[in-house]
Amino acid sequence: MFAVFKHARKAALAAVTAVSTLALVACDTLPTGSGPTINTSKPVPVALLVPRGSAQAGDALLAQSLENAARLAIADLNGVQIDLRIYDTAGNPQQAATAATTAINDGARVILGPVYAEAANAAGLAAAQRNVNVLAFSNNTAIAGGNVFILGPTFDNTARRLAGYAARQGKGNMVIVSGSDPAGQAGRVAIERAAAVTGANVAGAVSYELSQQGVINAIPTIRSSVGSSGAQSVFLTANTAGALPLLTQLMPEAGVDPAVTQYIGLTRWDIPSQTLSLPGVQGGWF
């Protein structure tokens, strides 16, 4: 299980990748790809869209980590001066679109972020009207294309790594537990694809509605699927801001013992750090 301190390193890597990409494509003449002309003889205005101001626990820390990482990455660049400006999105698509428009009006030539797929998509649509590229930290490849580029670890990459590891550890016979929302279903498909190429096996799949009652209603089905299939693991698409805390509380109570059935997560389980104390998260792979 990854520790909380690894989050800053993950954010730093994403920011370094984004800013390094900017340094590589920046030039004094019109580039062959999309996006505005960038004059590197002067500081390049770059907007960083972060989820500060949202109601989700951990987003304030994520926003600050991304800002710190971006500034560290910029300090290591040679030959390109960056004028970094920070814009808060509250993790909200509408506010992300507004922030992107404001940033471009302020002179931004490139947008870094947002983090969440819907917000990144909204920012991309707003920026496309002004021919500005968005280098998002999202892991959802469905929003990539046109002026939106994805820099985050994708569901497919994460699923392949974890499914392959599970197979090698003798935990490859798995039940997928996914939300009924687009992100949950995209995660389920990614896990199914990963199982097909890693030697893992999907023994069952259970979907739940995104509500407290929806999760509660799914618990007996999860328990039954694990028991009847002889599954060695459950692979969850939920995140800490959604159903994960309730699932990892109720599943052990229902008899899906994490000491016997390995819990695996497609998303980060260590933000906020309190999540690590949940019974089903302790010892989990993510």
Summary of the structure (lengths in Angstrom):
residues: 286
radius of gyration: 20.3
end to end distance: 6.2
largest distance: 65.6
contacts: 1010
relative contact order: 0.12
helix: 45%
strand: 18%
